[in-house]
Every structure is written in structure tokens, then in C-alpha cells.
Amino acid sequence: MPGSIIPVFLRSFERAIQPHDETERDPAKASGKVRPTAIPGREVPVKDVITTDLGPKAIGPYSQAVRASGLVFVSGQIALDPRTQLLVSGDIMAQTECVLENVKGILEAAGSSLNKVVRTTVFLADMNEFASMNEVYTRYFRRDFPARSTVQAARLPRDVRVEIDAIALA
């Protein structure tokens, strides 16, 4: 399409795709499984679907995380214990700690870490709990904070108090 931004975007996207060497992952740190999804006729995977026991199983038709173009996209995490798939009881602080531990585990399975997070979105059931959530959040992100949006949601999955998604460098 002449004059369209789509060809420019696709060329930039193709240049950004780097082959993944799964031998670089530390299996002692991450028990994640990676399922590459490739464009037909191309050797380089477009995305790697991350599945791990270090975070709760997906409770719907989504991946725990996807690694693509040098980034890791972690789906919204709620306060589910990865071992039991049961909700963690407690206040906003206990739930936020569980959520961030889940994000951390999924990032490690993808070969990334909390230090590489560039953006988060925090969904709160009650914006009055912002300060308490923030107290826990700053234990996990101590400096060079990622960009962040925080919004109040009308209702969160399983009526939890907090949900957080993240984007990190791979």
C-alpha cells in the first residue's frame, strides 16, 4: 500500500526480531516451557509462548507470558498461589505481594527479571488501597521505576483486590 505506515512498521518489526537461543536460559532458575510460534516460511520465531509452574496457570484463553521482539509481555496476574491455584487470602498488601511474586516467577521463566520491567499496569478494586499497594510495590521495584498506570476496575477476576500486568526487556 503506497504511503502506508504498515510496510515501514513490518520492516522495523522484522529487523527487531532476534533468534532465541534456548541454551542461554538457566534451567535451575526457571522451569518455564517455551513454545515458539513462527511465521510460515521463516526460520525465526515471531513469538515464544511462556508456560511455567513459577506462576499460576492461565484461568482463561491466554498465555502466562509471550516473548517477542526482545520484550516479555506478562498477562495480568492475580493473587493465586501457583502451587494450589487457590486465591491468597488477606488484605491488599498480601495480595500485591503474591501478584508480584507471580510476575517475578513468570519473568524468570522467560529469561527476564523485575529489573528489566519497563511498564506495568495496576488494576485496583478500590483506589483507596493505592498507598498500601504502593508500599509493597516499592519493595519489588526499588529504583529506576518502570512506567506505570494505575486504574480502579469495576470488578476484577475472582473478586481479588489487585491485578498487575507487565512488559519487560527479554
C-alpha positions in Angstrom: 0.0 0.0 0.0 1.8 3.2 -1.2 2.2 5.8 1.6 1.1 3.4 4.2 2.9 3.1 7.5 2.3 -0.7 7.6 5.3 -1.7 5.3 7.6 0.6 7.4 6.3 -1.0 10.6 6.7 -4.5 9.2 10.3 -3.8 8.1 11.1 -2.4 11.5 9.5 -5.3 13.2 11.4 -7.9 11.1 14.7 -6.1 12.0 13.9 -6.2 15.7 13.3 -10.0 15.7 16.3 -11.8 17.1 16.7 -15.5 17.1 16.4 -17.1 20.5 19.0 -19.4 21.9 17.2 -21.5 24.5 20.6 -22.8 25.8 21.1 -19.3 27.4 18.2 -19.9 29.8 19.2 -21.1 33.2 17.1 -24.2 33.9 18.0 -24.1 37.6 16.3 -20.6 37.8 13.3 -21.2 35.6 11.2 -24.2 34.9 9.4 -22.5 32.0 8.5 -24.1 28.8 8.8 -22.1 25.6 6.7 -22.9 22.6 7.9 -20.9 19.5 5.3 -19.7 17.1 6.8 -18.9 13.7 5.7 -17.1 10.5 5.3 -19.8 7.8 8.3 -19.9 5.5 10.5 -18.1 8.1 13.1 -19.6 10.4 13.0 -17.0 13.1 10.1 -17.3 15.7 7.8 -14.3 15.9 6.8 -15.1 19.5 7.6 -17.5 22.3 4.7 -18.6 24.5 5.9 -18.9 28.1 4.4 -21.5 30.4 5.8 -22.1 33.8 5.0 -23.5 37.3 6.5 -20.4 38.8 3.2 -18.6 38.2 -0.4 -19.6 38.3 -1.9 -21.4 35.3 -3.9 -19.3 33.0 -7.6 -19.3 34.0 -8.8 -18.4 30.5 -7.7 -18.4 26.9 -4.4 -16.5 27.3 -0.7 -17.2 27.9 1.1 -16.5 31.1 3.5 -14.5 29.0 4.7 -14.0 25.5 8.3 -13.1 24.5 8.5 -11.3 21.2 10.8 -8.7 19.6 13.1 -8.5 22.6 10.2 -7.9 25.0 8.3 -10.1 27.5 4.6 -9.4 27.9 3.3 -10.8 31.2 -0.5 -11.3 31.4 -2.4 -9.7 34.3 -1.6 -11.7 37.4 -3.9 -12.0 40.4 -3.3 -13.4 43.9 -3.4 -17.1 43.0 -0.9 -19.5 44.7 0.9 -21.1 41.7 1.2 -24.5 43.6 -2.5 -24.8 44.5 -4.3 -22.4 42.1 -6.2 -21.1 45.2 -6.7 -17.4 46.0 -4.4 -16.0 48.6 -6.4 -14.6 51.4 -5.6 -11.4 53.1 -5.6 -7.7 52.6 -4.3 -5.7 49.6 -0.7 -5.9 50.8 -0.8 -9.7 51.0 -2.4 -9.9 47.6 0.0 -7.4 46.0 3.0 -9.5 47.3 1.6 -12.7 45.8 0.8 -10.9 42.5 4.4 -9.5 42.2 5.9 -12.9 43.2 3.9 -14.4 40.3 5.1 -11.7 37.9 8.7 -12.3 39.1 8.5 -16.1 38.5 7.0 -15.7 35.1 9.6 -13.2 34.1 12.4 -15.5 35.3 10.9 -18.4 33.3 11.0 -16.1 30.2 14.7 -15.3 30.9 14.0 -11.8 32.2 13.6 -10.2 35.7 11.9 -7.5 37.6 14.9 -5.3 37.0 14.1 -5.3 33.3 10.4 -4.3 33.6 9.7 -1.2 31.6 6.0 -0.9 32.2 3.3 -2.1 34.5 -0.5 -1.6 34.7 -2.1 -2.0 38.1 -5.8 -2.6 38.4 -7.3 -2.0 41.9 -10.7 -2.9 43.1 -10.6 0.2 45.4 -8.4 3.2 44.7 -8.4 3.9 48.5 -5.9 1.0 48.7 -3.4 2.7 46.4 -1.0 3.6 49.3 -1.0 0.1 50.7 -0.4 -1.5 47.3 2.4 1.1 46.6 4.1 0.1 49.8 4.5 -3.5 48.6 5.2 -2.4 45.0 8.3 -0.4 46.1 9.7 -3.5 47.8 9.9 -5.1 44.3 10.8 -2.0 42.3 13.3 0.0 44.3 14.8 2.4 41.7 14.6 3.1 38.0 10.9 2.5 38.3 9.0 1.2 35.3 6.4 3.4 33.7 3.1 2.6 35.3 -0.6 3.3 35.1 -2.9 2.5 38.0 -6.7 2.4 37.5 -9.7 1.3 39.5 -11.6 -1.5 37.9 -15.3 -2.1 38.5 -14.6 -5.7 39.2 -11.5 -8.0 38.9 -11.3 -11.7 38.3 -12.4 -13.8 41.3 -13.1 -10.5 43.1 -9.4 -10.0 44.0 -8.2 -6.6 45.3 -5.4 -6.2 42.7 -4.2 -7.4 39.3 -0.9 -6.4 37.7 0.5 -6.9 34.1 4.0 -6.1 33.0 6.2 -5.5 30.0 9.9 -6.2 30.4 13.1 -6.4 28.3 13.9 -10.1 27.4 
